[in-house]
Amino acid sequence: MNFQLKKIPILILTLIVCFSLSSCGPFRYERADVKDSPINEADKRKRNIEQGRGFTLPIGKGGGGGGNFSFANSNELWRATLDILEFAPLSNVDYGGGLIITDWYASDNNIDSSIKISIQFLSDEIRADGLVVKIYQKNCISNSNCSVKLTETDLNQEIKLAILKKATQIKKSNIKKNRKEKGEVTIPKNSKDRKKK
């Protein structure tokens, strides 16, 4: 009997917490109406951003959006990848998961064939094995007849090398900038200071 009396305050406290959580915040039920949900993808993205469910990056063609965001300034590989892939619109950018995926991109010369680039980051360090570049190619005979396949061409290696080269340049410029801000001066060695062999 005494044991069950000790459980009653815990049960009451649990019920109070459950009722308070269900009446506010993300646990509150909101009725969704079909007429309030946009059909167009651009309208859905705009609504999600207005409701705080997403973010925009002012990159790529037509970027510049409503604000100026500095995203992942400290990660050189990430910044280099965004610079290299600025020719294609991005469909998925997940900094926490270390993944960037472009949308389907077709050149003006060949509209029936398009590519999607996926870059996965395995390390924050600038190393060749720190990122994986995958390219998917879509060939369409008609709008409803398309085939998608994972391709392994020289373009994979070219994109990886371009990202690594750009990341190295960004890192070097950051080091120079930090040294300049701290007031560090490098004194070149002259022939008198060198030890004679």
Helices and strands as residue ranges (DSSP letters): H 2-22, G 25-27, G 34-36, H 41-50, H 76-84, G 85-87, E 90-94, E 99-102, E 113-121, G 128-130, E 131-142, E 145-151, H 154-182
